[in-house]
Amino acid sequence: MSLKELQATLAAFATERDWDNWHTPDNLVESISIEAAELLKCYQWGKEPDPQAVREELADVLTYCLQMARCLVVDTAQIVFDKLEVTRKKYPVKEAQESSKSEPDAQKPAV
Ligand SMILES: Nc1ccn([C@H]2C[C@H](O)[C@@H](COP(=O)(O)OP(=O)(O)OP(=O)(O)O)O2)c(=O)n1
């Protein structure tokens, strides 16, 4: 399923529940922040996160992000790609590699 198809599916889900009037930019950005806090809670006190809970909270964050992008009528893939171009210039490969040597190894749990 493409990003646009996923956004259309989410829009239909909201429309059939009469939620469209609630899906305003301010409500959606609040919801992104609330769900991000719920995702953070999975890791609270250094506990071992429940992988299913992490997947669900991450899905909630992404869902509200996709809904907000649609609400603002912006092309989701394009804005991410455009920002990546900005970030590429901000962090040239050689400099980023050098600074990364002084940072602790990133842990990448498989969830
Ligand atoms: N007006 C709404 C309400 C919910 N959702 C969708 C987006 C999220 O994917 C999911 C969030 O549902 P909940 O608000 O029930 O949040 P949780 O699943 O985190 O439940 P809880 O807060 O009880 O843990 O529902 C939505 O699109 N629009």
The ligand as an ORCA input file, in Angstrom:
! r2SCAN-3c Opt
* xyz 0 1
  N     -10.623     11.369     16.928
  C      -9.812     10.339     16.699
  C      -9.565      9.393     17.704
  C      -8.716      8.340     17.427
  N      -8.143      8.240     16.207
  C      -7.239      7.125     15.911
  C      -5.797      7.558     15.697
  C      -4.954      6.618     16.543
  O      -4.332      5.618     15.737
  C      -5.937      5.940     17.467
  C      -5.751      6.464     18.860
  O      -6.766      5.951     19.625
  P      -6.949      6.361     21.135
  O      -7.241      7.822     21.242
  O      -7.948      5.413     21.688
  O      -5.501      6.195     21.768
  P      -4.803      4.875     22.328
  O      -4.961      3.760     21.335
  O      -3.401      5.308     22.645
  O      -5.644      4.514     23.622
  P      -5.320      4.882     25.128
  O      -5.015      6.357     25.168
  O      -6.588      4.502     25.833
  O      -4.129      4.051     25.511
  O      -7.261      6.236     16.977
  C      -8.410      9.172     15.234
  O      -7.913      9.061     14.113
  N      -9.240     10.216     15.497
*
